Amino acid sequence: MMTLEHKAAIEDIIMHPNGNIIYVASKLLVQLILPTQANAHSGGNNVHVWDMTSYTRMHIIEAHAKAVTSLALTSGKDQLITGSLDQSVQIHDLSTFESVQAYRHNSPVISIGITVTPAS
């Protein structure tokens, strides 16, 4: 059993549909408490990518100047969209974790969502 402890609010957490990866956005420290392994930490203005099969952090996506408030996966599950209090939305390629597109808004981004429109 794994426990997710945090010292401040977790802004968003989503699991990849494969069930093996979680993405965590938190303003402060996040700690994975594992029954048989050393503890791991994450936090800040970043998104931490955790491998749930090995309980290790795979990557830190460092793309925002302020807290990441919202996460979403694209319908193809190959890109992660992040929204932030820094007034931006960024799209990240999950094979490289690089930002491939960014959008600027005139106010902080509190929530994002994906709507899939069926092909006609």
N, C-alpha and C positions, 0 to 999 in steps of 0.2 A: 504494500500500500504506500502511496505517495501523498504527502500533504503539501499544499501550497500556502505558505505563510507570507504575509506582507505587512510592512510598517506604515503604509498609506494605501489609499484606494487604488485598486487596479482599474485603470481606465477602460481597458477592453482585453478580452482573451478569447481567442478562437482556436478551434482544432481543425487541422487539415482533414478532409474527408477520408484519407487513408488511415486515420486514427493514430498515426505514429509521430506527428509533429504538432506542437502548439506554438502559437504566437502570443506574446504577452507584452502589453503596453501598460506601464505603471510610472507614476511620478517619482516614486522612491523605490527602495530596496524590495525585491521579491526573493524569497528563499524557498528552494525545493528541499523539503526534509525527506530524506530517504532512509529506509530502514537499515540498509547495509552498506551505504556508500557515504563519502564525504558530502557535505552540503554544498549547493551551488547557489549563486546570487545573481540577480539582475536588477536593473532599474534605470531611472533617468529619462532623458528625452528620446529614448531609443525603443526599438522593438527587439525583443529577445526571442530567438528561435530555439526551441527545446526539442530534442529527440527523446520521445517518451519510451522508446525501447531500451535505450542505454542510460537515460536520465542525465544526459549531458547537453550543454548548450552548444548548438551547431554554429550559430552566428549571431552577431549583433548588427542590426540595421541602424546605422547612424545617419539620419537624413534630415532631422528636424531641429530647429533652434529652441523650441519649447515643447511642452508635454504632448505626447501622442495620445489623442483622445478616442480614436476610433479605428477599427480594422475591418477589412472585408477581403474576401477572395473573389477573383473574377470567375465567371462561369466555367472557364477552362481549367481552373484551379492551378494555373501556372504563373499568376501574378497576384501580389498582395497590394492592396490599396490602403494607404495610411492618411489619416486626417489629424491635424495638429492645431494647438493654440497659436502657432506661429503664422496662421492664416494661409496654410498651404495644404494641398492634397497631392500625394505622390504615388506613383505606380512603380512597383518594384518587381523585377524579373526574379522569380524564385529559383532559377538555375544558377544565377550569379549574385543575387541579393542586391544588385545595383538598381538605382533609380533610373527608369527609362523615360519617365514623363512627369512633369510637375505642373500644377495649376495654382495660381495665386488668387486669394479671395480678399475682400475688403473687411473681413471680420474673422475671428477665430472659428475654426471648424470643430464643431461639437460632435457631429454624428455623420456618418456616410452610409450609404446602402447601395446595393446592386439590384437592378431590375433586368431580368432577361426577357427580351422580346423575341417571340418565336418567329422564325423565317416564314415569309408569306409565299 
